[in-house]
Amino acid sequence: MNDTKNNIAANLRYLRNRNRLSQEEVAEKIGVSRQAVAKWENGDSLPDILNCDALADLYDVSLTDLVRHDAEKEGVPIPPKDKHIFGVVTIGERGQISLPKKARETLNLHPGDTLLVLGDTNPLTKGIALIDSQTFLRMTGQAVENIFHKGDK
């Protein structure tokens, strides 16, 4: 129980600071006293479930992450709702990567599923992203469907 209380307190302090809010502003937004927020952040007490839900909404994190995320154990700060950091992968000799098991399970990915590879070559934002190809087609409509069927002709 103490670990949970400490995790919640640490998460609340981190999230408030990340969002650049004062304890008074948090208290006002969720309808409690500043002292209540201070007690939660110090680990002197725990917010009830309704206040946890309001805090999760305020900080745009999942309720589960708000109460269970352990930044020390996970190695990363608490993520925004529906966002994940699954870990680091190494590119093999032929360019292949293996997706972490937690990523495959969370995203319900199976052998044979197709992913679209997106990239950004700007030196300041250089990166790569993967998205389910069917999801991408639903999001973009027929405008890009020829990308997937270009070689079919």
C-alpha positions in Angstrom: 0.0 0.0 0.0 2.8 2.4 0.8 4.4 1.8 -2.6 1.0 2.7 -4.3 0.6 5.8 -2.1 4.2 6.9 -3.0 3.6 6.2 -6.7 0.4 8.3 -6.7 2.1 11.1 -4.8 5.1 11.1 -7.2 2.8 11.0 -10.2 0.7 13.8 -9.0 3.7 16.0 -8.3 5.3 15.2 -11.7 2.0 15.8 -13.6 1.3 19.1 -11.9 4.8 20.3 -12.7 4.7 19.0 -16.2 1.5 20.9 -16.8 2.9 24.0 -15.1 0.0 24.3 -12.6 0.1 25.4 -9.0 -1.5 23.3 -6.2 -4.2 26.1 -6.0 -4.9 25.8 -9.7 -5.3 22.0 -9.5 -7.5 22.4 -6.5 -9.7 24.9 -8.2 -10.0 22.8 -11.4 -11.2 19.7 -9.6 -13.1 21.3 -6.7 -11.0 20.5 -3.6 -8.8 22.5 -1.3 -5.2 23.3 -1.9 -4.4 21.5 1.3 -6.0 18.3 -0.1 -3.8 18.5 -3.2 -0.7 19.1 -1.0 -1.5 16.1 1.2 -1.9 13.9 -1.9 1.4 15.1 -3.3 3.2 14.5 0.0 1.7 11.0 0.4 -0.1 12.0 3.6 -3.5 10.9 2.1 -5.0 9.5 -1.1 -7.5 11.1 -3.4 -10.8 9.1 -3.6 -11.8 7.5 -6.8 -13.8 10.4 -8.1 -10.9 12.8 -7.5 -8.5 10.3 -9.1 -10.8 10.3 -12.2 -10.9 14.1 -12.2 -7.1 14.3 -11.9 -6.6 11.8 -14.7 -8.8 13.8 -16.9 -7.1 17.1 -15.9 -3.7 15.7 -16.7 -4.8 13.6 -19.8 -3.5 10.4 -18.4 -5.2 7.0 -17.9 -6.6 6.4 -14.4 -4.5 3.2 -14.3 -1.3 5.1 -15.1 -2.2 7.8 -12.5 -2.4 5.2 -9.7 0.0 2.5 -10.9 2.7 4.0 -13.0 6.1 3.7 -11.4 8.5 5.9 -13.3 11.6 4.3 -11.6 10.5 0.8 -12.5 9.3 1.7 -16.0 12.3 3.9 -16.7 10.1 6.6 -18.3 7.7 9.3 -17.0 4.0 8.7 -16.9 2.7 9.0 -20.6 -0.3 10.9 -21.9 -3.5 8.8 -22.2 -3.4 6.2 -25.0 0.4 6.9 -25.7 3.0 4.3 -24.9 6.8 3.9 -24.9 7.5 0.2 -25.4 11.2 0.3 -25.3 14.2 0.4 -27.7 14.8 -2.0 -30.6 18.0 -2.5 -32.7 17.9 -2.5 -36.4 19.3 -5.8 -37.9 21.7 -6.2 -40.8 18.8 -6.2 -43.3 16.9 -3.4 -41.7 14.5 -5.7 -39.7 13.3 -4.9 -36.2 11.4 -6.9 -33.6 8.5 -5.2 -31.9 8.6 -5.6 -28.1 6.1 -8.2 -26.8 4.3 -5.5 -24.8 3.7 -3.5 -27.9 2.4 -6.4 -29.9 0.0 -7.4 -27.1 -1.2 -3.8 -26.3 -1.8 -3.0 -30.0 -3.1 -6.5 -30.8 -0.6 -7.1 -33.6 -0.2 -10.6 -35.1 2.0 -12.2 -37.7 0.8 -11.2 -41.2 -0.6 -7.8 -40.1 0.6 -5.0 -42.3 2.1 -1.7 -41.0 2.8 1.4 -42.9 6.2 3.0 -42.2 6.2 6.8 -42.0 9.3 8.9 -41.6 10.5 12.5 -40.9 13.9 13.5 -42.2 14.0 16.9 -40.6 17.3 16.8 -38.5 15.5 18.4 -35.5 12.5 15.9 -35.6 14.1 12.9 -37.3 12.0 9.8 -36.7 10.1 6.9 -37.9 6.5 5.7 -37.0 4.5 2.6 -37.8 0.7 2.6 -38.2 -1.6 -0.2 -39.1 -2.2 0.0 -42.8 -6.0 -0.5 -42.6 -6.3 2.2 -39.9 -4.2 4.6 -42.1 -6.5 3.9 -45.1 -9.6 4.6 -43.0 -8.0 7.9 -41.8 -6.9 9.1 -45.2 -9.5 7.6 -47.5 -9.0 6.5 -51.1 -6.5 9.3 -51.7 -3.5 7.1 -50.7 -4.9 3.6 -51.5 -2.8 3.5 -54.7 0.3 3.4 -52.4 -0.7 0.0 -51.3 -1.8 -1.3 -54.7 0.8 0.4 -56.9 2.6 -2.9 -57.8 -0.7 -4.7 -58.5 -1.1 -3.1 -61.9 
